[in-house]
Amino acid sequence: MKKLDIEAAFQKKFGTTCLIVRSPGRVNLIGEHTDYNNGFVLPAAIDKAAYVAIAKRTDNKVVMYATAFNQDFEISLKEIKTTTLGWPNYILGVIDQIQKTGVELGGCNLLIDGDIPIGAGLSSSAALECATLFAFNELFGLQFTRIQMAFMAQKAEHDFAGVHCGLMDMFASLFGKKDHVIKLDCRSLEYEYVPLDIKGYKILLLNTNVKHQLSSSEYNTRRIQCEQGITWIQQQEPTVNSLRDATIEMLEKYVLPKDILIYNRCKYVVEENIRLISACADLENGNIEALGKKMFATHEGLKSLYEVSCPELDFLVDQVKGHPAVLGARMMGGGFGGCTINIVKEEAIESLVTMLEPLYEKHTQKRLSHYIASIEAGTSML
């Protein structure tokens, strides 16, 4: 939705002018489920975004309107708590985090819009949280830095959405740079921009249009399983603080004898960090074929070792494996649904999608949708 459309919608709804913030969704080229294990990730902001329009009120109420649901929600700043309605929790979690810093907020009207497909694994929730924080920061002159906002948005997701996510989604949304991926060290928060030059290829997202109910509970379970593996290693190797520091040899020595499931979870994370470092070298050297092979390897790890894939995701990856126009493909995001990310020759995208749509529908009785993602800048005022 363009700026003029949002301004008009806000004027119609609330009768005033507004500030508008755009905060993008993200793709992650490689490095999945490594962020909360203090590892490396390689995300990028995309051309699909959440938009928050905001203006001050004269009372202490927060009045919200979500265009996607055609729903209103109203609450006093003195009574911020979770709601069963769902979507307001992302905004309420942000307000809660701001208030915990001791800042006195005033009332405001918010209009929420966006074009990130919900449930597709493109981090629509992080984009909304970052857009909301950025909007409050601008409207009330709060002077939070982008990194402070990333941590606050993450904590909002933990406390109000109940998903114990890592920092990657928020960081990518706030720090994205056009035509670059971000190599982010999730332990030190050091980062560098790596040019994404995929010459004649495009990033194609294939949306399974499923989101299995396991996603949030199993996500939190994976964190606990990884922490258990580290606890066992630390008993023998006290300097190891996370799976970032672990080796396959350590896992075989200290974790495998205790529990094969915990071993598999940890093995995937250790291998994925190794893949990511190597993938960055591939990008620097212009070897996108090697990057593509690593994406397929990541999917196999997510499917067999980390067990966060699902039949629909596996079907889409299997169908493009070996296709001459596809360099790499894997499931992306938390898992159990959402999108596969594919690197595909630009001129072959239309024929590939045309081939896949009926196959997918016949196999799953579900519709396949797709998006071509371009890599854009991070959160900004419109």
C-alpha positions in Angstrom: 0.0 0.0 0.0 1.5 3.3 -1.1 2.0 6.3 1.2 -1.0 8.2 -0.2 -3.3 5.2 0.3 -2.3 4.9 3.9 -2.7 8.6 4.5 -6.1 8.5 3.0 -7.2 5.5 5.0 -5.9 7.1 8.3 -7.6 10.4 7.5 -10.9 8.5 6.8 -10.6 6.5 10.0 -9.2 9.0 12.5 -9.7 12.4 10.8 -6.1 13.6 11.2 -2.7 13.5 9.4 -0.2 10.9 10.5 3.4 9.6 10.4 4.0 6.4 8.4 6.7 3.8 9.0 7.5 0.9 6.7 9.3 -2.1 8.1 10.1 -5.0 5.8 9.8 -8.8 6.2 12.8 -10.9 5.6 14.2 -13.9 3.9 17.1 -15.8 5.3 19.4 -17.2 2.7 21.0 -19.8 5.0 21.5 -20.2 8.8 18.2 -21.4 10.1 17.6 -21.9 13.9 21.1 -20.8 14.6 20.3 -17.4 15.9 19.1 -18.5 19.4 22.1 -20.7 19.6 24.5 -17.7 19.4 25.5 -18.7 15.8 25.5 -16.9 12.5 22.6 -16.0 10.2 22.4 -14.5 6.7 19.1 -12.6 6.3 18.0 -9.8 4.1 15.1 -7.4 4.1 12.6 -7.8 1.3 10.1 -5.7 -0.7 7.1 -6.9 1.4 6.5 -4.9 4.5 4.4 -3.9 7.5 3.1 -0.3 7.6 2.2 1.6 10.8 0.5 5.0 10.6 0.4 6.9 13.9 -0.8 10.2 15.4 -1.1 11.5 18.9 -4.4 11.7 20.9 -5.2 14.0 23.7 -6.1 11.2 26.1 -4.2 8.1 27.3 -5.9 5.6 25.0 -4.3 3.6 22.3 -6.8 3.0 19.5 -5.8 0.6 16.7 -7.3 -0.4 13.4 -6.0 -3.4 11.3 -7.0 -3.0 7.7 -6.3 -6.7 7.0 -8.9 -7.8 9.5 -11.1 -4.7 9.4 -10.9 -4.8 13.2 -10.6 -2.1 15.9 -9.0 -2.4 19.3 -8.8 0.1 22.1 -7.0 0.0 25.4 -5.7 2.5 28.1 -2.0 2.9 28.4 -2.4 2.1 32.1 -3.9 -1.3 31.4 -1.5 -2.8 28.8 -1.9 -6.6 28.8 -2.3 -9.5 26.3 -5.6 -9.9 24.5 -7.3 -13.0 23.0 -7.8 -11.1 19.7 -4.3 -11.9 18.6 -3.0 -9.2 16.3 -3.0 -6.4 18.9 -0.5 -8.3 21.0 2.4 -7.4 18.8 1.6 -3.7 19.3 0.8 -4.1 23.0 4.1 -6.0 23.6 6.0 -3.1 22.1 4.2 -0.6 24.2 4.9 -2.7 27.3 8.6 -2.8 26.4 8.7 1.0 26.0 6.9 1.6 29.3 9.4 -0.7 31.1 12.2 1.7 30.1 10.4 4.4 32.2 9.2 6.4 29.3 5.9 8.3 29.6 3.9 7.7 26.5 0.8 9.6 25.4 -2.3 8.2 23.7 -2.3 7.6 20.0 -4.2 6.3 17.0 -2.6 3.6 14.9 -3.5 2.1 11.6 -1.8 -1.2 10.7 -1.4 -2.4 7.1 1.0 -4.5 5.2 1.6 -6.9 2.3 3.7 -9.6 4.0 1.8 -12.9 3.7 0.9 -14.0 7.2 2.2 -17.4 8.2 4.5 -17.7 5.2 7.7 -17.6 7.4 8.6 -14.1 6.2 8.5 -12.6 9.7 5.4 -10.5 9.5 5.2 -10.3 13.3 8.8 -8.9 13.6 8.1 -6.4 10.9 5.0 -5.2 12.7 6.8 -4.9 16.0 9.7 -3.0 14.4 7.4 -0.7 12.5 5.5 0.0 15.7 8.6 0.7 17.8 10.0 3.0 15.0 6.7 4.8 14.8 6.6 5.5 18.6 10.3 6.4 18.5 9.6 9.1 15.9 6.3 10.4 17.3 7.5 10.8 20.9 11.2 11.5 20.2 12.3 8.6 22.3 15.8 8.3 20.8 16.1 4.5 20.9 18.8 3.2 18.6 18.1 0.5 16.0 19.8 -2.2 18.1 17.8 -1.2 21.2 14.7 -1.4 19.2 15.7 -4.9 17.9 16.0 -6.2 21.4 12.8 -4.6 22.6 10.9 -6.1 19.6 12.4 -9.5 20.4 11.3 -9.2 24.1 7.8 -8.1 23.0 7.6 -11.3 20.9 8.7 -13.4 23.9 6.4 -11.8 26.4 3.2 -11.1 24.5 3.3 -13.6 21.6 4.8 -16.4 23.6 7.4 -17.3 20.9 11.0 -17.4 22.3 12.6 -16.3 19.0 16.1 -15.2 18.3 17.1 -11.7 17.2 17.5 -12.3 13.5 14.0 -11.3 12.3 14.0 -8.0 14.1 17.7 -7.2 13.1 17.0 -7.9 9.4 13.9 -5.7 9.4 15.7 -2.8 11.0 19.2 -3.1 9.4 18.4 -4.3 5.9 20.3 -2.9 3.0 19.3 -3.0 -0.7 20.9 -5.8 -2.7 22.8 -7.1 0.3 22.5 -9.9 2.9 23.6 -9.3 6.4 26.1 -11.7 8.0 25.1 -11.4 11.6 27.0 -12.9 14.5 24.2 -13.5 17.0 26.6 -13.6 19.9 28.7 -10.4 19.5 26.1 -8.7 17.2 28.9 -7.8 14.9 27.6 -7.7 11.3 28.7 -7.1 7.8 26.9 -6.5 4.6 27.6 -9.1 1.8 26.6 -8.1 -1.7 24.0 -10.5 -3.1 24.9 -10.6 -6.8 23.0 -13.6 -8.3 23.3 -12.6 -11.9 20.3 -13.6 -13.9 18.7 -15.5 -11.0 15.9 -14.4 -8.7 14.8 -15.4 -5.2 11.5 -17.3 -5.6 9.4 -18.0 -2.6 6.9 -20.8 -2.9 4.2 -20.6 -0.2 2.8 -24.0 1.0 -0.2 -22.1 2.4 -0.1 -24.2 5.5 0.9 -23.4 9.0 0.8 -26.5 11.2 -0.2 -25.8 14.8 3.1 -27.4 16.0 5.1 -24.4 15.1 5.2 -22.3 18.2 5.3 -25.1 20.8 7.9 -27.1 18.8 10.0 -24.0 18.3 10.3 -23.5 22.0 11.0 -27.3 22.4 13.9 -27.0 20.0 15.5 -24.3 22.2 15.2 -26.5 25.3 16.7 -29.5 23.4 19.7 -27.4 22.3 20.2 -26.1 25.8 20.2 -29.6 27.1 22.9 -30.6 24.7 25.0 -27.7 25.9 24.5 -28.6 29.5 25.9 -32.1 28.9 28.9 -30.7 27.0 29.6 -28.1 29.7 29.9 -30.7 32.3 33.1 -31.8 30.5 34.0 -28.7 28.6 33.2 -25.7 30.8 34.3 -23.1 28.3 31.6 -24.1 25.8 28.7 -21.6 26.3 26.5 -22.4 23.3 26.4 -24.6 20.2 28.4 -21.9 18.5 31.4 -23.2 20.5 30.6 -26.9 20.1 32.2 -29.3 17.6 30.8 -32.5 16.1 33.5 -34.4 18.1 32.1 -33.0 21.3 28.6 -34.0 20.4 29.7 -37.5 19.6 31.6 -37.8 22.8 29.2 -36.1 25.3 25.7 -36.0 23.8 25.3 -39.0 21.5 25.7 -41.6 24.4 23.0 -39.9 26.4 20.3 -39.1 23.8 20.3 -39.5 20.0 17.4 -37.0 19.5 19.3 -34.2 21.4 22.4 -35.2 19.4 20.6 -34.8 16.1 19.2 -31.4 17.1 22.7 -30.1 18.1 24.4 -31.7 15.1 22.2 -29.8 12.7 23.0 -26.4 14.4 26.8 -27.1 14.5 26.8 -28.1 10.8 24.6 -25.2 9.8 27.0 -22.6 11.3 29.8 -24.3 9.3 27.7 -24.1 6.1 26.9 -20.4 6.6 30.6 -19.4 7.0 31.4 -21.3 3.8 28.3 -19.8 2.0 29.6 -16.3 2.7 32.8 -17.2 1.0 30.8 -18.6 -1.9 29.0 -15.2 -2.3 32.3 -13.3 -2.1 33.7 -15.5 -4.8 30.6 -15.3 -7.0 30.1 -19.1 -6.7 26.3 -19.2 -6.4 26.2 -22.8 -7.5 28.0 -23.8 -4.4 25.7 -21.7 -2.3 22.7 -23.5 -3.9 24.0 -26.9 -2.9 24.4 -25.8 0.7 20.7 -24.7 0.7 19.7 -28.2 -0.3 21.9 -29.6 2.4 20.3 -27.2 5.0 16.9 -28.5 4.0 17.9 -32.1 4.5 19.3 -31.1 8.0 16.1 -29.3 8.9 14.0 -32.2 7.7 16.0 -35.2 9.1 18.0 -33.9 12.1 16.1 -30.8 13.4 12.7 -32.2 12.3 10.9 -28.9 11.7 9.9 -29.4 8.1 6.5 -30.9 6.9 5.3 -33.0 3.9 4.3 -29.9 1.9 7.7 -28.2 2.3 9.5 -31.5 1.5 7.4 -32.0 -1.6 8.3 -28.6 -3.0 12.0 -29.0 -2.4 12.0 -32.5 -3.9 10.2 -31.3 -7.0 12.9 -28.6 -7.8 15.9 -30.7 -6.9 17.8 -31.5 -10.1 15.8 -28.9 -12.1 18.3 -27.2 -14.4 17.0 -23.7 -13.6 17.1 -24.1 -9.8 20.4 -23.7 -8.0 19.1 -24.2 -4.5 16.0 -24.6 -2.4 15.1 -25.1 1.3 12.4 -24.5 3.8 12.7 -21.1 5.4 11.7 -19.8 8.8 10.5 -21.6 12.0 9.1 -24.5 10.1 6.0 -26.7 9.9 4.7 -24.7 6.9 5.4 -21.3 5.3 7.6 -20.9 2.3 10.5 -22.6 0.5 13.2 -20.2 -0.7 14.6 -21.0 -4.1 17.3 -19.5 -6.3 15.9 -19.8 -9.9 16.9 -18.5 -13.3 14.8 -15.5 -14.0 13.5 -16.6 -17.4 12.4 -20.0 -16.0 10.3 -18.8 -13.1 7.0 -18.6 -14.9 7.3 -22.1 -16.4 8.5 -23.6 -13.1 5.6 -22.2 -11.2 3.2 -23.3 -14.0 4.6 -26.8 -13.7 4.5 -26.9 -9.8 1.0 -25.5 -9.2 -1.1 -28.5 -10.4 1.4 -31.0 -9.0 1.3 -29.4 -5.6 -2.5 -29.2 -5.6 -2.9 -32.8 -6.7 -0.4 -34.0 -4.0 -1.6 -31.8 -1.1 -5.1 -30.6 -2.0 -3.8 -27.1 -1.3 -3.1 -24.1 -3.5 0.4 -23.0 -4.2 1.2 -19.3 -4.2 4.5 -17.7 -5.0 6.4 -14.4 -4.7 9.5 -13.0 -6.3 11.5 -11.3 -3.5 13.8 -8.4 -4.2 16.2 -7.3 -1.5 15.4 -3.8 -0.1 16.4 -1.4 2.7 15.3 -1.8 6.3 12.8 0.1 8.5 12.3 3.8 7.5 9.8 6.6 7.5 7.7 7.1 4.4 
